[in-house]
């Protein structure tokens, strides 16, 4: 029996790699002869850099950068030789020829969550007015200093809603008040004071590719603040004020970078508090379909085809998962190949599970989330043993 273990993270409880390891250990207790293929998934958030770098045999180096509330954090950047990235993934990266024809050329993999992530902040410190993407910009700067051919940025799990202006400040952008006094970092709490901005002067960055499956525009009812602001601590009463300041600063950035105002309407510019918008405007960044890139990078289709049983899961699996990315996409691809599929999730809510799909909620009935999170590893192991004795 060949089993593919392709878990995503259980938010605030288990990394994708930890979930794969726990399920594998539980299976080996009674199925020592099974062949287990561990394939942790990444959606651009926590684990994105480590998973992709390890899969391609690259190396991670840590840098000290500014966290989302100004505290210093250590965050990794992955460095992967382009020659080790599967050909399909290289095609999806859409890299210009500059530097990529060198057989020793490398790609830097940067994870926004490691420097500016929501998980870095305790719930009481989550406040998008006070959060900055400065540290993500510092990681981009460190990566560029290594003479890489390109940078791949994963932007899931952010704590910020600052249009990426903090990141741009780290890359050399300047923001000043009416008296020409500098404002750094330009977090939303200081936006009303910004009177002028100057984009990064030197265009020395390598090509930036942003892995992003979010299709939200920057502003409006489906925009960054309206959809993602509440989980980052934005109060409903502050939404209108945040939107107003975002619109003003976004227009200012478009004009400073000689970009059309319509850039704000491009699908995906509302991802991660608008950092994709900021980097598209000031650094010519391009958006890529995140899960498609990850699937190609991990050679997921070939691994699905070789498996007799596919096991996947995440913190919550519901009807929206089946039309989304990550484990839902794994389920869809595996079922299309006629594979047996089993989902393990902290919570399950499916109106009508597809045929041949087995689903297990690992959290015992009646256990509240705050008690279930620290027990996720034990609960996952118990559920796997029970479902696959």
N, C-alpha and C positions, 0 to 999 in steps of 0.2 A: 504494500500500500504506500503510495507516494502522496504526501499531504503538504499543501501550500498553506502556510500561516501568514496572512497578510492583514495584520491589524493596523488601524490608525490609533492615535492616542485616546485615552480616556481622560478627558479634560480635568485638570486639577487632581488627578489620581495616578495615572500610569502613562509613561511614554509609549510610543508605538513599539519600540524595541523591547521594553520591559514586558508589554503585553504578549508579544511573540515568544519571549523567553519563558514566561510563566506557563503559557499554554503548552509549549513544547515539553517542558519539564513534567507537566501533568500527564501528557500523552505517553512519554517514555516510561512511566511507572508500570504501565500494563501493555505497552506496544513497543517493546525494545527493537523489534525488527522493522518498524515503519521507517520510511525515509522522509525526513522532515526538511522542508525548504522554507526558511524564515525570510520573509520579505516585508519588513516594517514599512508602512506608508507615510508619506509626508504631504501636507496640503499647503505648504508655504509658511506654516507657523512653527511651533516648537518642534525641534528635531529635523527640520528641513535640511539644514546645512550638514549635520552629522550623518544623516541617512544617505544623502546623495554622495557625499564625499567618500564615505566608507564603501558604498556600492561600486564606485569607480576606482577604488584603490588610491585615493588621494590622501592628503595629510591636512590636519587642522592645526592652526596656530592661534593662540589666544592673544587678545589685545585688551588693554584697559581703556574703557570708554565711559561716556556719560550716560547714566541710566535715565529712565523717563522722568524722574523727579529730581535729577541732578546728582544723585548718589553715584559713586564710581562702581562700575561692574566689569567683570571679565567676560568677554564674548569671543567666540571662535570665528574664524574665517577658514573655509575649506579651499584648498588649492588642488585642482584636478587637471592632469595633463589632458588636453583635448583628444589625444589619440586613444585614451581609455574610455571616452564617452561613446556609447553605442551610436552607430551612424544615424539611426532614425532620430535620436535625441539631438544630435548635432544639427541635423536638418531643421528641426523645430526651433533651434536657437537662432536661426537666421543671422549668422554672423557675417560681417563683411570680411573680405579677404585679408584686410590689414592685420598682419601678425599671425593669422590663423594657419597660414601655410607652413609655418615653422613647426617641425616635428616635436620640438620641445615646448611649444606654446601651452599655456595653462589657462584655465578658467577659474575665477574666484567665485565661491558660493557664499553668499552673505545672507544671514537670517535676521530679519528685523526684530523678531521676538526676543532674540538673545540680548539685544541692546536696548530696545524700546518697547518691550512686551508687557502686556497686561499682567501676566503671571509673575512679573518681577515686583508687583505692588500688592500689598495687603489691601483688602477691600476698602478699608477706611481711607486709603491714600489714592484711590482711583478718582482722578479729576482731570478731564481733558483741558480745562482752562490752564492747568499748571503743568501739563505734560509736554515733553519735547522729543522730537525725533533726532536731536543733535547727535546722540550716540550712534545711530544708524549711519548718519553722514560720516562720522569718524571712522566707522568700519569700512565704508566705501573708500575713504581716503587712504586708509591703511592698505586695502586691497590693491588700489591703483598704484601705490608706491612699490609694489612687488613686480611691476612690469607685466601684468597679466594681459592676455589678449582680449578678455571681456569679463564682465561681472554679471552673475546671475543672482538676483535679489528675490528672496521669498518674503512676502509682506503680511502673512497671516498673524493673528494674535497680538496686534498692536494695542498699546495703551493710549495712543495719541490721536489728535484730531487737528493737526497743525499745518495741513497742506504740504507737509514735508519741508516747511521753511526752516525748521531746526537743522535738518539734514543739509539743506542748501547752505546754511550758515557755516557748517563744518567744512563745506567745499569751497568757501570763499565768498559767498553772497554777503552783502552788507545791508543792514536795516537801521534807519535813523529816525529820530523824532523831529519835530518842527524846528528845534534848535540845533539840529545836526548831531545830536548826541547819539552814540551807537546804542542799539538795543540787541542784546545777545544773552541767551537765545531768544528768538522772536516767538515765544509761546503765546497762545490765544489771550491770556490775561493781559499781555502787553500790546496786543494788536491795535487798540484804539489810539495808541501813541505813535504808531508807525506812519510817518509822512512820506518817506522816500525809501526806495530799495534799489539795490544794484546787484544784478545776477553775478555769479562767479565769473571773474574776468578771463581766466585762463581755461580754455577748453582742452584740458589735459587728460580728462577721464577716458578710459577705454569704453567701448560700447556697453551699455547697461541694458540687460533684459530682465523684465519683472515677471515672475511667475504669478499669475492671477486668474482665478476663475470667477471673481466677482464682476458683475456687469452693471453695477450701479453707477449713475452719473455723479458728479461732484455735489450738486445742490438739489433741492426740492424734496418731495415726499419720499423718494427712493434714494436720496443722497446720503453722503457719509454721516452727517450728524443725525439725521432723522432715523436711519436704520441702525447704525452701529453706535451712536453716541450714548444711548442709555446703558449699554453694558460696560461702557468705559467711565460711567459716573455722571453723565450729563443729565441734569434735571429737565423735566418737561417744560418748566417755566423759563428755562434758559435757551431753548431751541431756537426761537426767533432771533434772539440776539446773536447766537453763534452763527446762524445762517447769514445774517446781515454782514457780520465781520468777515466770514469766509468769502462771500461774494465780492466785498470790497478788496480784500487782499488778493484774491484770485485774479480779478481784473487788473490790478496793479502789476502782478507778476506777468500776466500775458503781455501787457504793454511794455514792461521792462525787457522782456525776452523776445519781443516782436513776434508774438504768437497770436493767432486768431482767438477771439473770445469764445468761439464755438468749441474750443478744446475742453471747456468745462462740461460739455454735453456728451463727450466720448464715453461709451460704456467702459467701466473699469476705473475711471478717474476718481470715483468715490471710494475706492478700496483703501483700507488702512488709514483712514482719516485724511485721505487726499494726497498721500505721499507719492502715489503714482502720477497724479496730476503735476505736482511740483517737479518731479524728476523728468517727466515728459516735456514740460515747458522749458526748464533750464538746462537739462543735460541730455536731451534727445533720446531719453529712454524709450524702449518699446515694450508693450505688453505681450505676453505669451500665454497660451492656454495651460494653466498650471498642472492639472491632473494629467493631461495628455503628455506633457513633457516628462513628468515623474514616471508615468507608466512606461514610456519609451526608454527612459534612463534605466529603469529597473528591469527592463525586458519582461514586463508583466505578462503580455499575451503568450509568449513562449512558455513561461512558467505555469500559467493557467492550463495551457494545452497539455503539459506533461503531468499534471496532477490528477489523482483519482478522487481526492477530496479537497475542497477549498474551505478554509476556516478564516473568517474575518470578523471585524467588530470595531466598536468605538463606544464612547460614553453613552450616547443615546442614538437609537436606531428607530426611525419612524417613517411614515409614508414619504416625507420629503427626501429622506435618504435615498430612496429608490430612484428618484429623478435627479440626483445630485452627483457628487464626485466621491472620491475615497471609497470606503467600503460599499456604498451603493453601486458604484461603477464596477467594482470587483464582482459583486453579486450578479449584476446584469451580464457582464462578459462571461462569467463562469457558467451561468444558466444557459446562455446562448450556445455554449460548447457542450451542453448536456452533462455538466459536472454536478456531483453532489456538493451542496453548499450548506454550511452551518454558520450562523451569525451569533456571536456572544456580545451583549451590550449591557451597560449598567441599567438602562431602562429601555423597554421596547414598547412601541405603540404603532401597530400595523392593523389597518382595517381589514385587509385581505392579503396575507402573505402569498407570494407567487408559488405555484406548484414546485415541488422539489427543494424548496427552501426551508430549512429548519432554523428556528430562532429560539435563543435562550436568554432570558433576563437574568443576570448574575446576582442582582441585589434581591435578598429575601423580601417577600411582601411586607409592607408596613414599615420598613426601615427608612427613616428620613435621609435625605441626601448628605447632610453634614456628618451622619454616622457611617454612611455607606462609603464615602470617599476614602477614609484611611484603611478600610477593609477590602478595597477593590482587588488587590493582589490575591488575597485568600479566597475571596468570592469567585474570582475568575477561575482559579485552579479547581475549586470545588465543582463549579458548573461544568468545566471541561471533563473532569473525571466522571460526573454523573451522566453526561450526554453521550460520551464515547468510552464506555467501560471496556 
